């Protein structure tokens, strides 16, 4: 049984919707750690702040994942200042 898919919004600033998630869009903390060359513990510490330095999402209430686009934007903006 195939599910109907929603068309991808033409506006890149359209609200993020889970229906648009593609395989590979979400990264594990380990993958982000390897990409940014920072320890996984550093990512955990960033999540604990009042304003996380790198946006993240919780999947199922426990699993932490990062959107690939957010990681790319974080790097483009210069990371942590």
Biopython code that builds the backbone (N, CA, C, O; Angstrom):
import numpy as np
from Bio.PDB.StructureBuilder import StructureBuilder

atoms = [
    (1, "UNK", "N", (0.842, -1.176, 0.000)),
    (1, "UNK", "CA", (0.000, 0.000, 0.000)),
    (1, "UNK", "C", (0.886, 1.237, 0.000)),
    (1, "UNK", "O", (1.710, 1.410, 0.898)),
    (2, "UNK", "N", (0.728, 2.071, -0.969)),
    (2, "UNK", "CA", (1.527, 3.285, -1.052)),
    (2, "UNK", "C", (0.756, 4.439, -0.439)),
    (2, "UNK", "O", (-0.461, 4.555, -0.587)),
    (3, "UNK", "N", (1.505, 5.289, 0.255)),
    (3, "UNK", "CA", (0.911, 6.473, 0.848)),
    (3, "UNK", "C", (1.105, 7.641, -0.094)),
    (3, "UNK", "O", (2.122, 7.736, -0.781)),
    (4, "UNK", "N", (0.143, 8.513, -0.123)),
    (4, "UNK", "CA", (0.279, 9.724, -0.939)),
    (4, "UNK", "C", (1.328, 10.616, -0.300)),
    (4, "UNK", "O", (1.354, 10.780, 0.920)),
    (5, "UNK", "N", (2.176, 11.184, -1.110)),
    (5, "UNK", "CA", (3.192, 12.085, -0.585)),
    (5, "UNK", "C", (2.801, 13.513, -0.885)),
    (5, "UNK", "O", (2.180, 13.807, -1.906)),
    (6, "UNK", "N", (3.169, 14.380, 0.010)),
    (6, "UNK", "CA", (2.885, 15.790, -0.169)),
    (6, "UNK", "C", (3.908, 16.383, -1.126)),
    (6, "UNK", "O", (5.076, 15.994, -1.084)),
    (7, "UNK", "N", (3.513, 17.298, -1.974)),
    (7, "UNK", "CA", (4.492, 17.926, -2.853)),
    (7, "UNK", "C", (5.467, 18.767, -2.044)),
    (7, "UNK", "O", (5.104, 19.352, -1.024)),
    (8, "UNK", "N", (6.682, 18.819, -2.502)),
    (8, "UNK", "CA", (7.697, 19.614, -1.823)),
    (8, "UNK", "C", (7.398, 21.083, -2.073)),
    (8, "UNK", "O", (7.160, 21.502, -3.206)),
    (9, "UNK", "N", (7.414, 21.853, -0.999)),
    (9, "UNK", "CA", (7.110, 23.280, -1.107)),
    (9, "UNK", "C", (8.162, 23.975, -1.956)),
    (9, "UNK", "O", (9.352, 23.680, -1.850)),
    (10, "UNK", "N", (7.717, 24.898, -2.798)),
    (10, "UNK", "CA", (8.653, 25.637, -3.638)),
    (10, "UNK", "C", (9.353, 26.730, -2.848)),
    (10, "UNK", "O", (10.395, 27.231, -3.272)),
    (11, "UNK", "N", (8.797, 27.104, -1.712)),
    (11, "UNK", "CA", (9.383, 28.131, -0.869)),
    (11, "UNK", "C", (10.383, 27.490, 0.086)),
    (11, "UNK", "O", (9.981, 26.707, 0.947)),
    (12, "UNK", "N", (11.693, 27.803, -0.041)),
    (12, "UNK", "CA", (12.678, 27.173, 0.850)),
    (12, "UNK", "C", (12.513, 27.574, 2.303)),
    (12, "UNK", "O", (13.067, 26.920, 3.188)),
    (13, "UNK", "N", (11.757, 28.644, 2.570)),
    (13, "UNK", "CA", (11.538, 29.078, 3.946)),
    (13, "UNK", "C", (10.232, 28.535, 4.516)),
    (13, "UNK", "O", (9.822, 28.915, 5.612)),
    (14, "UNK", "N", (9.584, 27.648, 3.771)),
    (14, "UNK", "CA", (8.339, 27.041, 4.245)),
    (14, "UNK", "C", (8.619, 26.269, 5.527)),
    (14, "UNK", "O", (9.731, 25.777, 5.723)),
    (15, "UNK", "N", (7.629, 26.158, 6.395)),
    (15, "UNK", "CA", (7.845, 25.429, 7.651)),
    (15, "UNK", "C", (8.337, 24.006, 7.392)),
    (15, "UNK", "O", (7.912, 23.348, 6.442)),
    (16, "UNK", "N", (9.228, 23.554, 8.246)),
    (16, "UNK", "CA", (9.774, 22.206, 8.147)),
    (16, "UNK", "C", (8.683, 21.219, 8.515)),
    (16, "UNK", "O", (8.062, 21.353, 9.570)),
    (17, "UNK", "N", (8.440, 20.240, 7.676)),
    (17, "UNK", "CA", (7.437, 19.236, 7.979)),
    (17, "UNK", "C", (8.065, 17.852, 7.873)),
    (17, "UNK", "O", (8.818, 17.585, 6.936)),
    (18, "UNK", "N", (7.765, 16.974, 8.817)),
    (18, "UNK", "CA", (8.351, 15.638, 8.806)),
    (18, "UNK", "C", (8.075, 14.868, 7.522)),
    (18, "UNK", "O", (8.860, 13.992, 7.160)),
    (19, "UNK", "N", (6.985, 15.167, 6.825)),
    (19, "UNK", "CA", (6.652, 14.448, 5.596)),
    (19, "UNK", "C", (7.720, 14.655, 4.519)),
    (19, "UNK", "O", (7.805, 13.873, 3.572)),
    (20, "UNK", "N", (8.525, 15.691, 4.660)),
    (20, "UNK", "CA", (9.542, 15.992, 3.658)),
    (20, "UNK", "C", (10.899, 15.377, 3.975)),
    (20, "UNK", "O", (11.854, 15.589, 3.228)),
    (21, "UNK", "N", (11.007, 14.627, 5.056)),
    (21, "UNK", "CA", (12.276, 14.013, 5.429)),
    (21, "UNK", "C", (12.623, 12.908, 4.440)),
    (21, "UNK", "O", (11.804, 12.041, 4.137)),
    (22, "UNK", "N", (13.833, 12.959, 3.955)),
    (22, "UNK", "CA", (14.340, 11.952, 3.028)),
    (22, "UNK", "C", (15.434, 11.140, 3.733)),
    (22, "UNK", "O", (16.032, 11.621, 4.696)),
    (23, "UNK", "N", (15.698, 9.924, 3.269)),
    (23, "UNK", "CA", (16.797, 9.154, 3.864)),
    (23, "UNK", "C", (18.094, 9.962, 3.830)),
    (23, "UNK", "O", (18.448, 10.545, 2.806)),
    (24, "UNK", "N", (18.780, 9.985, 4.940)),
    (24, "UNK", "CA", (20.044, 10.707, 5.024)),
    (24, "UNK", "C", (19.907, 12.132, 5.510)),
    (24, "UNK", "O", (20.920, 12.790, 5.747)),
    (25, "UNK", "N", (18.675, 12.643, 5.671)),
    (25, "UNK", "CA", (18.481, 14.015, 6.138)),
    (25, "UNK", "C", (18.836, 14.178, 7.612)),
    (25, "UNK", "O", (19.256, 15.255, 8.033)),
    (26, "UNK", "N", (18.671, 13.118, 8.394)),
    (26, "UNK", "CA", (18.960, 13.185, 9.822)),
    (26, "UNK", "C", (20.278, 12.486, 10.119)),
    (26, "UNK", "O", (20.566, 11.409, 9.596)),
    (27, "UNK", "N", (21.076, 13.130, 10.979)),
    (27, "UNK", "CA", (22.390, 12.596, 11.342)),
    (27, "UNK", "C", (22.410, 12.254, 12.820)),
    (27, "UNK", "O", (21.782, 12.935, 13.631)),
    (28, "UNK", "N", (23.127, 11.204, 13.167)),
    (28, "UNK", "CA", (23.307, 10.832, 14.568)),
    (28, "UNK", "C", (24.351, 11.751, 15.196)),
    (28, "UNK", "O", (25.133, 12.380, 14.482)),
    (29, "UNK", "N", (24.369, 11.833, 16.523)),
    (29, "UNK", "CA", (25.422, 12.617, 17.165)),
    (29, "UNK", "C", (26.831, 12.144, 16.758)),
    (29, "UNK", "O", (27.738, 12.965, 16.616)),
    (30, "UNK", "N", (27.015, 10.849, 16.573)),
    (30, "UNK", "CA", (28.326, 10.340, 16.178)),
    (30, "UNK", "C", (28.719, 10.854, 14.787)),
    (30, "UNK", "O", (29.867, 11.234, 14.559)),
    (31, "UNK", "N", (27.751, 10.860, 13.859)),
    (31, "UNK", "CA", (28.027, 11.365, 12.510)),
    (31, "UNK", "C", (28.370, 12.850, 12.540)),
    (31, "UNK", "O", (29.278, 13.296, 11.838)),
    (32, "UNK", "N", (27.644, 13.614, 13.353)),
    (32, "UNK", "CA", (27.926, 15.047, 13.466)),
    (32, "UNK", "C", (29.281, 15.252, 14.120)),
    (32, "UNK", "O", (30.045, 16.126, 13.712)),
    (33, "UNK", "N", (29.581, 14.455, 15.128)),
    (33, "UNK", "CA", (30.869, 14.526, 15.808)),
    (33, "UNK", "C", (32.015, 14.313, 14.820)),
    (33, "UNK", "O", (33.005, 15.044, 14.836)),
    (34, "UNK", "N", (31.869, 13.316, 13.973)),
    (34, "UNK", "CA", (32.915, 13.028, 12.979)),
    (34, "UNK", "C", (33.003, 14.134, 11.933)),
    (34, "UNK", "O", (34.096, 14.468, 11.475)),
    (35, "UNK", "N", (31.869, 14.698, 11.554)),
    (35, "UNK", "CA", (31.842, 15.763, 10.557)),
    (35, "UNK", "C", (32.487, 17.037, 11.086)),
    (35, "UNK", "O", (33.291, 17.664, 10.396)),
    (36, "UNK", "N", (32.137, 17.420, 12.313)),
    (36, "UNK", "CA", (32.632, 18.668, 12.892)),
    (36, "UNK", "C", (33.960, 18.510, 13.616)),
    (36, "UNK", "O", (34.584, 19.495, 14.009)),
    (37, "UNK", "N", (34.387, 17.268, 13.788)),
    (37, "UNK", "CA", (35.638, 16.978, 14.517)),
    (37, "UNK", "C", (35.580, 17.506, 15.951)),
    (37, "UNK", "O", (36.533, 18.106, 16.450)),
    (38, "UNK", "N", (34.432, 17.266, 16.602)),
    (38, "UNK", "CA", (34.278, 17.595, 18.018)),
    (38, "UNK", "C", (33.787, 16.335, 18.728)),
    (38, "UNK", "O", (33.132, 15.497, 18.107)),
    (39, "UNK", "N", (34.092, 16.187, 20.013)),
    (39, "UNK", "CA", (33.618, 15.008, 20.737)),
    (39, "UNK", "C", (32.097, 14.974, 20.843)),
    (39, "UNK", "O", (31.444, 16.018, 20.861)),
    (40, "UNK", "N", (31.540, 13.772, 20.913)),
    (40, "UNK", "CA", (30.097, 13.600, 21.098)),
    (40, "UNK", "C", (29.665, 14.302, 22.386)),
    (40, "UNK", "O", (28.572, 14.866, 22.443)),
    (41, "UNK", "N", (30.502, 14.275, 23.409)),
    (41, "UNK", "CA", (30.186, 14.937, 24.678)),
    (41, "UNK", "C", (30.025, 16.442, 24.487)),
    (41, "UNK", "O", (29.194, 17.059, 25.154)),
    (42, "UNK", "N", (30.799, 17.041, 23.594)),
    (42, "UNK", "CA", (30.663, 18.465, 23.311)),
    (42, "UNK", "C", (29.282, 18.756, 22.728)),
    (42, "UNK", "O", (28.646, 19.743, 23.098)),
    (43, "UNK", "N", (28.820, 17.901, 21.819)),
    (43, "UNK", "CA", (27.483, 18.080, 21.260)),
    (43, "UNK", "C", (26.433, 17.995, 22.366)),
    (43, "UNK", "O", (25.477, 18.770, 22.378)),
    (44, "UNK", "N", (26.609, 17.058, 23.288)),
    (44, "UNK", "CA", (25.673, 16.914, 24.403)),
    (44, "UNK", "C", (25.671, 18.175, 25.264)),
    (44, "UNK", "O", (24.612, 18.631, 25.694)),
    (45, "UNK", "N", (26.841, 18.735, 25.515)),
    (45, "UNK", "CA", (26.939, 19.962, 26.305)),
    (45, "UNK", "C", (26.258, 21.129, 25.590)),
    (45, "UNK", "O", (25.595, 21.946, 26.229)),
    (46, "UNK", "N", (26.418, 21.208, 24.280)),
    (46, "UNK", "CA", (25.750, 22.266, 23.514)),
    (46, "UNK", "C", (24.241, 22.145, 23.634)),
    (46, "UNK", "O", (23.546, 23.159, 23.682)),
    (47, "UNK", "N", (23.720, 20.923, 23.683)),
    (47, "UNK", "CA", (22.270, 20.721, 23.786)),
    (47, "UNK", "C", (21.733, 21.161, 25.137)),
    (47, "UNK", "O", (20.557, 21.509, 25.245)),
    (48, "UNK", "N", (22.570, 21.154, 26.172)),
    (48, "UNK", "CA", (22.127, 21.479, 27.528)),
    (48, "UNK", "C", (21.938, 22.965, 27.768)),
    (48, "UNK", "O", (21.281, 23.352, 28.734)),
    (49, "UNK", "N", (22.496, 23.800, 26.917)),
    (49, "UNK", "CA", (22.402, 25.247, 27.113)),
    (49, "UNK", "C", (20.988, 25.765, 26.917)),
    (49, "UNK", "O", (20.130, 25.077, 26.364)),
    (50, "UNK", "N", (20.756, 26.998, 27.380)),
    (50, "UNK", "CA", (19.449, 27.629, 27.207)),
    (50, "UNK", "C", (19.104, 27.789, 25.730)),
    (50, "UNK", "O", (17.948, 27.647, 25.330)),
    (51, "UNK", "N", (20.113, 28.085, 24.937)),
    (51, "UNK", "CA", (19.913, 28.234, 23.493)),
    (51, "UNK", "C", (20.945, 27.337, 22.812)),
    (51, "UNK", "O", (22.115, 27.706, 22.709)),
    (52, "UNK", "N", (20.521, 26.167, 22.350)),
    (52, "UNK", "CA", (21.484, 25.240, 21.736)),
    (52, "UNK", "C", (22.261, 25.894, 20.596)),
    (52, "UNK", "O", (21.696, 26.624, 19.782)),
    (53, "UNK", "N", (23.550, 25.623, 20.551)),
    (53, "UNK", "CA", (24.401, 26.186, 19.511)),
    (53, "UNK", "C", (24.134, 25.536, 18.158)),
    (53, "UNK", "O", (24.372, 26.143, 17.114)),
    (54, "UNK", "N", (23.644, 24.311, 18.178)),
    (54, "UNK", "CA", (23.351, 23.573, 16.957)),
    (54, "UNK", "C", (21.961, 22.954, 17.123)),
    (54, "UNK", "O", (21.766, 22.116, 18.004)),
    (55, "UNK", "N", (20.989, 23.352, 16.288)),
    (55, "UNK", "CA", (19.634, 22.807, 16.439)),
    (55, "UNK", "C", (19.618, 21.281, 16.329)),
    (55, "UNK", "O", (20.379, 20.689, 15.562)),
    (56, "UNK", "N", (18.739, 20.664, 17.109)),
    (56, "UNK", "CA", (18.600, 19.208, 17.083)),
    (56, "UNK", "C", (17.136, 18.849, 17.248)),
    (56, "UNK", "O", (16.316, 19.689, 17.618)),
    (57, "UNK", "N", (16.816, 17.600, 16.971)),
    (57, "UNK", "CA", (15.458, 17.106, 17.164)),
    (57, "UNK", "C", (15.532, 15.825, 17.982)),
    (57, "UNK", "O", (16.528, 15.102, 17.953)),
    (58, "UNK", "N", (14.464, 15.568, 18.703)),
    (58, "UNK", "CA", (14.357, 14.308, 19.433)),
    (58, "UNK", "C", (13.383, 13.419, 18.676)),
    (58, "UNK", "O", (12.293, 13.846, 18.296)),
    (59, "UNK", "N", (13.792, 12.192, 18.467)),
    (59, "UNK", "CA", (12.967, 11.216, 17.766)),
    (59, "UNK", "C", (12.497, 10.206, 18.800)),
    (59, "UNK", "O", (13.309, 9.570, 19.472)),
    (60, "UNK", "N", (11.196, 10.063, 18.922)),
    (60, "UNK", "CA", (10.656, 9.115, 19.899)),
    (60, "UNK", "C", (10.902, 9.544, 21.327)),
    (60, "UNK", "O", (10.817, 8.726, 22.244)),
    (61, "UNK", "N", (11.207, 10.813, 21.532)),
    (61, "UNK", "CA", (11.405, 11.330, 22.884)),
    (61, "UNK", "C", (12.797, 11.140, 23.452)),
    (61, "UNK", "O", (13.166, 11.826, 24.406)),
    (62, "UNK", "N", (13.590, 10.219, 22.888)),
    (62, "UNK", "CA", (14.911, 9.925, 23.455)),
    (62, "UNK", "C", (16.052, 10.121, 22.477)),
    (62, "UNK", "O", (17.085, 10.694, 22.823)),
    (63, "UNK", "N", (15.865, 9.650, 21.268)),
    (63, "UNK", "CA", (16.958, 9.706, 20.303)),
    (63, "UNK", "C", (17.197, 11.130, 19.826)),
    (63, "UNK", "O", (16.256, 11.850, 19.491)),
    (64, "UNK", "N", (18.446, 11.522, 19.801)),
    (64, "UNK", "CA", (18.822, 12.851, 19.319)),
    (64, "UNK", "C", (19.310, 12.716, 17.886)),
    (64, "UNK", "O", (20.122, 11.849, 17.564)),
    (65, "UNK", "N", (18.795, 13.594, 17.037)),
    (65, "UNK", "CA", (19.229, 13.632, 15.645)),
    (65, "UNK", "C", (19.406, 15.083, 15.229)),
    (65, "UNK", "O", (18.793, 15.989, 15.794)),
    (66, "UNK", "N", (20.252, 15.282, 14.236)),
    (66, "UNK", "CA", (20.521, 16.609, 13.697)),
    (66, "UNK", "C", (20.135, 16.621, 12.227)),
    (66, "UNK", "O", (20.418, 15.667, 11.502)),
    (67, "UNK", "N", (19.494, 17.687, 11.783)),
    (67, "UNK", "CA", (19.184, 17.826, 10.362)),
    (67, "UNK", "C", (20.455, 18.197, 9.623)),
    (67, "UNK", "O", (21.178, 19.105, 10.031)),
    (68, "UNK", "N", (20.723, 17.497, 8.542)),
    (68, "UNK", "CA", (21.921, 17.739, 7.752)),
    (68, "UNK", "C", (22.018, 19.216, 7.337)),
    (68, "UNK", "O", (23.104, 19.796, 7.349)),
    (69, "UNK", "N", (20.885, 19.817, 6.972)),
    (69, "UNK", "CA", (20.866, 21.224, 6.559)),
    (69, "UNK", "C", (21.271, 22.144, 7.715)),
    (69, "UNK", "O", (21.941, 23.152, 7.491)),
    (70, "UNK", "N", (20.872, 21.809, 8.953)),
    (70, "UNK", "CA", (21.250, 22.615, 10.116)),
    (70, "UNK", "C", (22.747, 22.523, 10.379)),
    (70, "UNK", "O", (23.380, 23.519, 10.730)),
    (71, "UNK", "N", (23.313, 21.333, 10.211)),
    (71, "UNK", "CA", (24.755, 21.164, 10.413)),
    (71, "UNK", "C", (25.514, 21.972, 9.353)),
    (71, "UNK", "O", (26.504, 22.631, 9.670)),
    (72, "UNK", "N", (25.055, 21.924, 8.098)),
    (72, "UNK", "CA", (25.701, 22.686, 7.036)),
    (72, "UNK", "C", (25.614, 24.187, 7.303)),
    (72, "UNK", "O", (26.587, 24.911, 7.092)),
    (73, "UNK", "N", (24.457, 24.658, 7.766)),
    (73, "UNK", "CA", (24.285, 26.080, 8.081)),
    (73, "UNK", "C", (25.181, 26.485, 9.254)),
    (73, "UNK", "O", (25.750, 27.577, 9.259)),
    (74, "UNK", "N", (25.301, 25.611, 10.234)),
    (74, "UNK", "CA", (26.153, 25.863, 11.402)),
    (74, "UNK", "C", (27.605, 26.057, 10.952)),
    (74, "UNK", "O", (28.287, 26.965, 11.427)),
    (75, "UNK", "N", (28.067, 25.220, 10.052)),
    (75, "UNK", "CA", (29.436, 25.329, 9.544)),
    (75, "UNK", "C", (29.578, 26.613, 8.720)),
    (75, "UNK", "O", (30.567, 27.332, 8.859)),
    (76, "UNK", "N", (28.596, 26.900, 7.868)),
    (76, "UNK", "CA", (28.652, 28.093, 7.012)),
    (76, "UNK", "C", (28.677, 29.376, 7.832)),
    (76, "UNK", "O", (29.294, 30.362, 7.428)),
    (77, "UNK", "N", (28.005, 29.365, 8.985)),
    (77, "UNK", "CA", (27.948, 30.550, 9.848)),
    (77, "UNK", "C", (29.185, 30.680, 10.726)),
    (77, "UNK", "O", (29.319, 31.660, 11.460)),
    (78, "UNK", "N", (30.068, 29.734, 10.664)),
    (78, "UNK", "CA", (31.295, 29.813, 11.440)),
    (78, "UNK", "C", (31.268, 29.020, 12.730)),
    (78, "UNK", "O", (32.198, 29.123, 13.530)),
    (79, "UNK", "N", (30.236, 28.238, 12.954)),
    (79, "UNK", "CA", (30.185, 27.391, 14.144)),
    (79, "UNK", "C", (30.076, 28.209, 15.417)),
    (79, "UNK", "O", (29.385, 29.226, 15.467)),
    (80, "UNK", "N", (30.757, 27.754, 16.424)),
    (80, "UNK", "CA", (30.721, 28.400, 17.731)),
    (80, "UNK", "C", (31.633, 29.594, 17.730)),
    (80, "UNK", "O", (32.776, 29.530, 17.278)),
    (81, "UNK", "N", (31.104, 30.698, 18.249)),
    (81, "UNK", "CA", (31.951, 31.902, 18.336)),
    (81, "UNK", "C", (32.488, 32.077, 19.731)),
    (81, "UNK", "O", (33.218, 33.032, 19.995)),
]
sb = StructureBuilder()
sb.init_structure("model")
sb.init_model(0)
sb.init_chain("A")
sb.init_seg("    ")
for serial, (resi, resn, name, xyz) in enumerate(atoms, 1):
    if name == "N":
        sb.init_residue(resn, " ", resi, " ")
    sb.init_atom(name, np.array(xyz, "f"), 0.0, 1.0, " ", f" {name:<3s}", serial, name[0])
structure = sb.get_structure()
